[in-house]
Amino acid sequence: MAVEADVVVLGLGVGGEEVAGKLAAAGLSVVGIEHRLVGGECPYWGCVPSKMMIRAANLLAEARRIEGMAGRADVRPDWSPVAKRIREEATDDWDDAAAVKRFTDRGGRFVRGYGRLVAPGVVAVGDDEFRARRGIVIGTGTAPRIPALDGLAGTPYWTNREALEVEEPPDSLLILGGGAIGLELAQVYARFGVRVTVIEPSGRLLGMEEPESSAVVTRALEADGVTVRTGTTAQRVEYANEFRLTVAGGELLSAAALLVATGRQAKLDDLGLETVGLDPSARFIATDERMRAADGVWAVGDVTGKGAFTHVAMYQAGIVIRDVLGRPGPPAGYHALPRVTFTDPEIGAVGLTERQAREAGLTVRVGFTELADSSRGWIHKAGNDGFIKVIADADRGVLVGATSAGPAGGEVLAGLLVAVHAEVPVERLASMIYPYPTFHRAIEAALADLG
Ligand SMILES: Cc1cc2nc3c(=O)[nH]c(=O)nc-3n(C[C@H](O)[C@H](O)[C@H](O)COP(=O)(O)OP(=O)(O)OC[C@H]3O[C@@H](n4cnc5c(N)ncnc54)[C@H](O)[C@@H]3O)c2cc1C
């Protein structure tokens, strides 16, 4: 069978679904190809179920903070409402019928299957060919990066998928990887009574973020009973009813479950990229500021390597949609890329870290304040660990990066995000009126610390 359409979208995750749906709604004929679930990683095995777990785990943590501040609470964790909510409310038992209907109701043609480019403008799914008159959009996402760890293959290790489908938590859990995904899940499981150990080969957790963020997160996890093993390399793993992990130095760690959270990678080698002149051995698909990867080919989301976040996929989808429809808009830019690690405290960050700013050769000024030194932080008391750190380019007099760690770190980030994105002069930021006693009023103190 051969089908012609204006646009063929390969992969209907966050980015692909948005592009395909909006272009179909705009009146174009669109074929959307998805071999798993329409919506992708975020709603089924990523952002949404993990944040539901975090919401539940944070309720437990808040209840445990009652003692000494508001009386007593008898906290007895129960995982079953969490699993039920994920199954019933978030994922519809990992069924995408509603998402498929959303797309077809807009006029899109849905194809379930694994697609490959076979020639310029042509995608094949099995024996069927889909020809795109205007272009192809690739939104095939990323998959967990599985380390070449001796003994790991063949064991029932978890990736994010199994970790978010859990009906009954294990007694103990080893987590390989001290990045956002591993740490969010470490805290969740620890708060539900699981004995959790995080193994991270580098010297600190959240290595891409500020060292102060690593310190806050480490303190928080340890307070929840998580064993944090930085500077520790896994060497070998065995499984016989439980996981036995040998780390460098010969020490043996054991647990009922093992979560591999060592990063994500785009899988480009089986998409037929070479047929449109793209490199299938590259790490990501390179794109220009209109998200074009080649003549008649756009890429969107994780696969572009610009930040594996839902908000990046959505942002890029908007650019693709405008470009396909021939409606000019601002080009893609990432100088104010926000990211939030949803641990408690949350770590929100935007733009450059201090180190990145120095490596970029900027004249760097740093302002820092502890949240506990702010009125709101002091009032908040239990669970008030956090800080605001701002990174200024002294030559231009603007912020180029900032971190807000604290009970509402991701929300407090909003003001800093505007500042970095719009390049608001530091002088103007410092002359603003910050409401008392909010957490975000601490931004004023961090700005004052810039000197
Ligand atoms: C545990 C976890 C928590 C996360 N939490 C957050 C968060 O809090 N905030 C945030 O912003 N981001 C978060 N993310 C990241 C977020 O999920 C991704 O950035 C987002 O899903 C990327 O969207 P995408 O469209 O690029 O790819 P995906 O969502 O990965 O979708 C790609 C789709 O393409 C399909 N596909 C691939 N190849 C083919 C093919 N050849 N043919 C047909 N279909 C194909 C796949 O089946 C998949 O459905 C989290 C991720 C994980 C794993």
The ligand as an SDF file (V2000), in Angstrom:
LIG
                    3D

 53 58  0  0  0  0  0  0  0  0999 V2000
   11.3620    8.8050   34.5590 C   0  0  0  0  0  0  0  0  0  0  0  0
   11.3140   10.0370   33.7010 C   0  0  0  0  0  0  0  0  0  0  0  0
   10.8730   11.2260   34.2460 C   0  0  0  0  0  0  0  0  0  0  0  0
   10.8290   12.3670   33.4690 C   0  0  0  0  0  0  0  0  0  0  0  0
   10.3870   13.5280   34.0540 N   0  0  0  0  0  0  0  0  0  0  0  0
   10.3550   14.6620   33.3200 C   0  0  0  0  0  0  0  0  0  0  0  0
    9.8990   15.8740   33.8930 C   0  0  0  0  0  0  0  0  0  0  0  0
    9.5120   15.9270   35.0710 O   0  0  0  0  0  0  0  0  0  0  0  0
    9.8730   16.9840   33.1280 N   0  0  0  0  0  0  0  0  0  0  0  0
   10.2890   16.9750   31.8130 C   0  0  0  0  0  0  0  0  0  0  0  0
   10.2450   18.0270   31.1610 O   0  0  0  0  0  0  0  0  0  0  0  0
   10.7230   15.8300   31.2460 N   0  0  0  0  0  0  0  0  0  0  0  0
   10.7740   14.6780   31.9580 C   0  0  0  0  0  0  0  0  0  0  0  0
   11.2000   13.5120   31.3650 N   0  0  0  0  0  0  0  0  0  0  0  0
   11.6330   13.5600   29.9450 C   0  0  0  0  0  0  0  0  0  0  0  0
   10.4600   13.4880   28.9730 C   0  0  0  0  0  0  0  0  0  0  0  0
    9.6970   12.3170   29.2080 O   0  0  0  0  0  0  0  0  0  0  0  0
   11.0010   13.4840   27.5470 C   0  0  0  0  0  0  0  0  0  0  0  0
   11.8200   14.6120   27.3650 O   0  0  0  0  0  0  0  0  0  0  0  0
    9.8770   13.5260   26.5210 C   0  0  0  0  0  0  0  0  0  0  0  0
    9.0590   12.3810   26.6190 O   0  0  0  0  0  0  0  0  0  0  0  0
   10.4920   13.6060   25.1190 C   0  0  0  0  0  0  0  0  0  0  0  0
    9.5100   13.5900   24.1500 O   0  0  0  0  0  0  0  0  0  0  0  0
    9.8660   13.0920   22.6790 P   0  0  0  0  0  0  0  0  0  0  0  0
    8.6640   13.3750   21.8500 O   0  0  0  0  0  0  0  0  0  0  0  0
   11.1520   13.6340   22.2440 O   0  0  0  0  0  0  0  0  0  0  0  0
   10.1150   11.5340   22.8120 O   0  0  0  0  0  0  0  0  0  0  0  0
    9.3130   10.2910   23.5400 P   0  0  0  0  0  0  0  0  0  0  0  0
    8.3580   10.8260   24.5030 O   0  0  0  0  0  0  0  0  0  0  0  0
   10.3920    9.4040   23.9470 O   0  0  0  0  0  0  0  0  0  0  0  0
    8.5100    9.7120   22.3110 O   0  0  0  0  0  0  0  0  0  0  0  0
    9.1110    9.1430   21.2100 C   0  0  0  0  0  0  0  0  0  0  0  0
    8.1210    8.1680   20.5840 C   0  0  0  0  0  0  0  0  0  0  0  0
    8.6100    7.6970   19.3460 O   0  0  0  0  0  0  0  0  0  0  0  0
    8.2710    6.3370   19.2050 C   0  0  0  0  0  0  0  0  0  0  0  0
    9.1840    5.7640   18.2260 N   0  0  0  0  0  0  0  0  0  0  0  0
   10.5410    5.7030   18.3130 C   0  0  0  0  0  0  0  0  0  0  0  0
   11.0370    5.1830   17.1780 N   0  0  0  0  0  0  0  0  0  0  0  0
    9.9790    4.9140   16.3710 C   0  0  0  0  0  0  0  0  0  0  0  0
    9.8710    4.3920   15.0680 C   0  0  0  0  0  0  0  0  0  0  0  0
   10.9540    4.0870   14.3490 N   0  0  0  0  0  0  0  0  0  0  0  0
    8.6270    4.2140   14.5520 N   0  0  0  0  0  0  0  0  0  0  0  0
    7.5160    4.5410   15.2610 C   0  0  0  0  0  0  0  0  0  0  0  0
    7.5770    5.0720   16.4870 N   0  0  0  0  0  0  0  0  0  0  0  0
    8.7920    5.2670   17.0330 C   0  0  0  0  0  0  0  0  0  0  0  0
    8.4190    5.7900   20.6130 C   0  0  0  0  0  0  0  0  0  0  0  0
    7.6700    4.5990   20.7680 O   0  0  0  0  0  0  0  0  0  0  0  0
    7.8850    6.9360   21.4510 C   0  0  0  0  0  0  0  0  0  0  0  0
    6.5150    6.8260   21.7340 O   0  0  0  0  0  0  0  0  0  0  0  0
   11.2420   12.3410   32.1100 C   0  0  0  0  0  0  0  0  0  0  0  0
   11.6840   11.1420   31.5490 C   0  0  0  0  0  0  0  0  0  0  0  0
   11.7190   10.0010   32.3270 C   0  0  0  0  0  0  0  0  0  0  0  0
   12.1870    8.7290   31.6940 C   0  0  0  0  0  0  0  0  0  0  0  0
  1  2  1  0
  2  3  1  0
  2 52  2  0
  3  4  2  0
  4  5  1  0
  4 50  1  0
  5  6  2  0
  6  7  1  0
  6 13  1  0
  7  8  2  0
  7  9  1  0
  9 10  1  0
 10 11  2  0
 10 12  1  0
 12 13  2  0
 13 14  1  0
 14 15  1  0
 14 50  1  0
 15 16  1  0
 16 17  1  0
 16 18  1  0
 18 19  1  0
 18 20  1  0
 20 21  1  0
 20 22  1  0
 22 23  1  0
 23 24  1  0
 24 25  2  0
 24 26  1  0
 24 27  1  0
 27 28  1  0
 28 29  2  0
 28 30  1  0
 28 31  1  0
 31 32  1  0
 32 33  1  0
 33 34  1  0
 33 48  1  0
 34 35  1  0
 35 36  1  0
 35 46  1  0
 36 37  1  0
 36 45  1  0
 37 38  2  0
 38 39  1  0
 39 40  1  0
 39 45  2  0
 40 41  1  0
 40 42  2  0
 42 43  1  0
 43 44  2  0
 44 45  1  0
 46 47  1  0
 46 48  1  0
 48 49  1  0
 50 51  2  0
 51 52  1  0
 52 53  1  0
M  END
$$$$
